[in-house]
Amino acid sequence: MCHGGSMSTTSGHILFSQLRVSLISATF
């Protein structure tokens, strides 16, 4: 259960990073 939670957090962090990169790319 603990491992699954960590995996979920990582996925969320990656998704947020991609969204941020996309936003920056769109701005430029």
N, CA, C and O atoms as a Tripos MOL2 file, in Angstrom:
@<TRIPOS>MOLECULE
protein
  112   111    28     0     0
PROTEIN
NO_CHARGES

@<TRIPOS>ATOM
      1 N           0.8510   -1.2060    0.0000 N.3       1 MET1
      2 CA          0.0000    0.0000    0.0000 C.3       1 MET1
      3 C           0.8830    1.2520    0.0000 C.2       1 MET1
      4 O           0.6400    2.1980   -0.7480 O.2       1 MET1
      5 N           1.8980    1.2370    0.8420 N.am      2 CYS2
      6 CA          2.7900    2.4050    0.9470 C.3       2 CYS2
      7 C           3.4830    2.6560   -0.4000 C.2       2 CYS2
      8 O           3.5950    3.7920   -0.8610 O.2       2 CYS2
      9 N           3.9440    1.5560   -1.0140 N.am      3 HIS3
     10 CA          4.6530    1.6810   -2.2920 C.3       3 HIS3
     11 C           3.7150    2.2750   -3.3510 C.2       3 HIS3
     12 O           4.1140    3.1390   -4.1310 O.2       3 HIS3
     13 N           2.4560    1.7970   -3.3660 N.am      4 GLY4
     14 CA          1.4880    2.2910   -4.3410 C.3       4 GLY4
     15 C           1.2610    3.7910   -4.1660 C.2       4 GLY4
     16 O           1.1520    4.5280   -5.1460 O.2       4 GLY4
     17 N           1.1900    4.2370   -2.9120 N.am      5 GLY5
     18 CA          0.9700    5.6580   -2.6560 C.3       5 GLY5
     19 C           2.1230    6.4850   -3.2000 C.2       5 GLY5
     20 O           1.9200    7.5540   -3.7750 O.2       5 GLY5
     21 N           3.3420    5.9710   -3.0110 N.am      6 SER6
     22 CA          4.5240    6.6940   -3.4810 C.3       6 SER6
     23 C           4.4870    6.8020   -5.0010 C.2       6 SER6
     24 O           4.8140    7.8420   -5.5710 O.2       6 SER6
     25 N           4.0810    5.7060   -5.6490 N.am      7 MET7
     26 CA          4.0110    5.6840   -7.1100 C.3       7 MET7
     27 C           2.9970    6.7210   -7.5880 C.2       7 MET7
     28 O           3.2230    7.4110   -8.5820 O.2       7 MET7
     29 N           1.8880    6.8220   -6.8770 N.am      8 SER8
     30 CA          0.8300    7.7580   -7.2590 C.3       8 SER8
     31 C           1.3510    9.1930   -7.1490 C.2       8 SER8
     32 O           1.0890   10.0290   -8.0140 O.2       8 SER8
     33 N           2.0950    9.4630   -6.0650 N.am      9 THR9
     34 CA          2.6330   10.8020   -5.8560 C.3       9 THR9
     35 C           3.6090   11.1580   -6.9780 C.2       9 THR9
     36 O           3.6140   12.2820   -7.4790 O.2       9 THR9
     37 N           4.4280   10.1870   -7.3590 N.am     10 THR10
     38 CA          5.4090   10.4340   -8.4270 C.3      10 THR10
     39 C           4.6950   10.7810   -9.7250 C.2      10 THR10
     40 O           5.0950   11.7080  -10.4300 O.2      10 THR10
     41 N           3.6410   10.0410  -10.0400 N.am     11 SER11
     42 CA          2.8910   10.2800  -11.2820 C.3      11 SER11
     43 C           2.3170   11.6950  -11.2680 C.2      11 SER11
     44 O           2.3620   12.3990  -12.2770 O.2      11 SER11
     45 N           1.7820   12.1020  -10.1300 N.am     12 GLY12
     46 CA          1.2110   13.4420  -10.0180 C.3      12 GLY12
     47 C           2.2800   14.5040  -10.2200 C.2      12 GLY12
     48 O           2.0400   15.5230  -10.8680 O.2      12 GLY12
     49 N           3.4600   14.2600   -9.6620 N.am     13 HIS13
     50 CA          4.5520   15.2320   -9.7860 C.3      13 HIS13
     51 C           4.9830   15.3580  -11.2490 C.2      13 HIS13
     52 O           5.2190   16.4590  -11.7480 O.2      13 HIS13
     53 N           5.0810   14.2060  -11.9280 N.am     14 ILE14
     54 CA          5.4830   14.2130  -13.3400 C.3      14 ILE14
     55 C           4.4350   14.9480  -14.1740 C.2      14 ILE14
     56 O           4.7690   15.7480  -15.0480 O.2      14 ILE14
     57 N           3.1610   14.6640  -13.8920 N.am     15 LEU15
     58 CA          2.0770   15.2910  -14.6450 C.3      15 LEU15
     59 C           2.1370   16.8060  -14.4610 C.2      15 LEU15
     60 O           1.9720   17.5600  -15.4200 O.2      15 LEU15
     61 N           2.3740   17.2480  -13.2240 N.am     16 PHE16
     62 CA          2.4490   18.6820  -12.9410 C.3      16 PHE16
     63 C           3.6250   19.3080  -13.6820 C.2      16 PHE16
     64 O           3.5190   20.4160  -14.2070 O.2      16 PHE16
     65 N           4.7640   18.5800  -13.7220 N.am     17 SER17
     66 CA          5.9610   19.0940  -14.3990 C.3      17 SER17
     67 C           5.6890   19.2530  -15.8890 C.2      17 SER17
     68 O           6.0430   20.2680  -16.4880 O.2      17 SER17
     69 N           5.0520   18.2340  -16.4880 N.am     18 GLN18
     70 CA          4.7430   18.3010  -17.9150 C.3      18 GLN18
     71 C           3.8140   19.4750  -18.2100 C.2      18 GLN18
     72 O           3.9840   20.1780  -19.2070 O.2      18 GLN18
     73 N           2.8370   19.6790  -17.3390 N.am     19 LEU19
     74 CA          1.8880   20.7670  -17.5470 C.3      19 LEU19
     75 C           2.6220   22.1010  -17.4850 C.2      19 LEU19
     76 O           2.3510   23.0050  -18.2740 O.2      19 LEU19
     77 N           3.5520   22.2160  -16.5430 N.am     20 ARG20
     78 CA          4.3200   23.4490  -16.3890 C.3      20 ARG20
     79 C           5.1850   23.6900  -17.6330 C.2      20 ARG20
     80 O           5.2670   24.8120  -18.1320 O.2      20 ARG20
     81 N           5.8220   22.6380  -18.1200 N.am     21 VAL21
     82 CA          6.6670   22.7700  -19.3150 C.3      21 VAL21
     83 C           5.8230   23.1970  -20.5110 C.2      21 VAL21
     84 O           6.2340   24.0480  -21.3000 O.2      21 VAL21
     85 N           4.6460   22.6020  -20.6370 N.am     22 SER22
     86 CA          3.7580   22.9290  -21.7570 C.3      22 SER22
     87 C           3.3460   24.3980  -21.6770 C.2      22 SER22
     88 O           3.2940   25.0960  -22.6890 O.2      22 SER22
     89 N           3.0570   24.8510  -20.4720 N.am     23 LEU23
     90 CA          2.6390   26.2330  -20.2880 C.3      23 LEU23
     91 C           3.7720   27.1810  -20.6660 C.2      23 LEU23
     92 O           3.5380   28.2010  -21.3150 O.2      23 LEU23
     93 N           4.9910   26.8530  -20.2650 N.am     24 ILE24
     94 CA          6.1490   27.6890  -20.5890 C.3      24 ILE24
     95 C           6.3610   27.7130  -22.1020 C.2      24 ILE24
     96 O           6.6120   28.7680  -22.6840 O.2      24 ILE24
     97 N           6.2560   26.5310  -22.7390 N.am     25 SER25
     98 CA          6.4490   26.4410  -24.1890 C.3      25 SER25
     99 C           5.3990   27.2930  -24.9050 C.2      25 SER25
    100 O           5.7070   27.9820  -25.8780 O.2      25 SER25
    101 N           4.1700   27.2400  -24.4210 N.am     26 ALA26
    102 CA          3.0870   28.0120  -25.0380 C.3      26 ALA26
    103 C           3.3550   29.5070  -24.8790 C.2      26 ALA26
    104 O           3.0710   30.2980  -25.7780 O.2      26 ALA26
    105 N           3.9080   29.8850  -23.7210 N.am     27 THR27
    106 CA          4.1870   31.2980  -23.4720 C.3      27 THR27
    107 C           5.2320   31.8240  -24.4490 C.2      27 THR27
    108 O           5.1040   32.9250  -24.9850 O.2      27 THR27
    109 N           6.2660   31.0180  -24.6700 N.am     28 PHE28
    110 CA          7.3340   31.4430  -25.5720 C.3      28 PHE28
    111 C           6.9080   31.1820  -27.0160 C.2      28 PHE28
    112 O           7.6650   31.4680  -27.9430 O.2      28 PHE28
@<TRIPOS>BOND
     1     1     2 1
     2     2     3 1
     3     3     4 2
     4     3     5 am
     5     5     6 1
     6     6     7 1
     7     7     8 2
     8     7     9 am
     9     9    10 1
    10    10    11 1
    11    11    12 2
    12    11    13 am
    13    13    14 1
    14    14    15 1
    15    15    16 2
    16    15    17 am
    17    17    18 1
    18    18    19 1
    19    19    20 2
    20    19    21 am
    21    21    22 1
    22    22    23 1
    23    23    24 2
    24    23    25 am
    25    25    26 1
    26    26    27 1
    27    27    28 2
    28    27    29 am
    29    29    30 1
    30    30    31 1
    31    31    32 2
    32    31    33 am
    33    33    34 1
    34    34    35 1
    35    35    36 2
    36    35    37 am
    37    37    38 1
    38    38    39 1
    39    39    40 2
    40    39    41 am
    41    41    42 1
    42    42    43 1
    43    43    44 2
    44    43    45 am
    45    45    46 1
    46    46    47 1
    47    47    48 2
    48    47    49 am
    49    49    50 1
    50    50    51 1
    51    51    52 2
    52    51    53 am
    53    53    54 1
    54    54    55 1
    55    55    56 2
    56    55    57 am
    57    57    58 1
    58    58    59 1
    59    59    60 2
    60    59    61 am
    61    61    62 1
    62    62    63 1
    63    63    64 2
    64    63    65 am
    65    65    66 1
    66    66    67 1
    67    67    68 2
    68    67    69 am
    69    69    70 1
    70    70    71 1
    71    71    72 2
    72    71    73 am
    73    73    74 1
    74    74    75 1
    75    75    76 2
    76    75    77 am
    77    77    78 1
    78    78    79 1
    79    79    80 2
    80    79    81 am
    81    81    82 1
    82    82    83 1
    83    83    84 2
    84    83    85 am
    85    85    86 1
    86    86    87 1
    87    87    88 2
    88    87    89 am
    89    89    90 1
    90    90    91 1
    91    91    92 2
    92    91    93 am
    93    93    94 1
    94    94    95 1
    95    95    96 2
    96    95    97 am
    97    97    98 1
    98    98    99 1
    99    99   100 2
   100    99   101 am
   101   101   102 1
   102   102   103 1
   103   103   104 2
   104   103   105 am
   105   105   106 1
   106   106   107 1
   107   107   108 2
   108   107   109 am
   109   109   110 1
   110   110   111 1
   111   111   112 2
@<TRIPOS>SUBSTRUCTURE
     1 MET1         2 RESIDUE 1 A MET
     2 CYS2         6 RESIDUE 1 A CYS
     3 HIS3        10 RESIDUE 1 A HIS
     4 GLY4        14 RESIDUE 1 A GLY
     5 GLY5        18 RESIDUE 1 A GLY
     6 SER6        22 RESIDUE 1 A SER
     7 MET7        26 RESIDUE 1 A MET
     8 SER8        30 RESIDUE 1 A SER
     9 THR9        34 RESIDUE 1 A THR
    10 THR10       38 RESIDUE 1 A THR
    11 SER11       42 RESIDUE 1 A SER
    12 GLY12       46 RESIDUE 1 A GLY
    13 HIS13       50 RESIDUE 1 A HIS
    14 ILE14       54 RESIDUE 1 A ILE
    15 LEU15       58 RESIDUE 1 A LEU
    16 PHE16       62 RESIDUE 1 A PHE
    17 SER17       66 RESIDUE 1 A SER
    18 GLN18       70 RESIDUE 1 A GLN
    19 LEU19       74 RESIDUE 1 A LEU
    20 ARG20       78 RESIDUE 1 A ARG
    21 VAL21       82 RESIDUE 1 A VAL
    22 SER22       86 RESIDUE 1 A SER
    23 LEU23       90 RESIDUE 1 A LEU
    24 ILE24       94 RESIDUE 1 A ILE
    25 SER25       98 RESIDUE 1 A SER
    26 ALA26      102 RESIDUE 1 A ALA
    27 THR27      106 RESIDUE 1 A THR
    28 PHE28      110 RESIDUE 1 A PHE
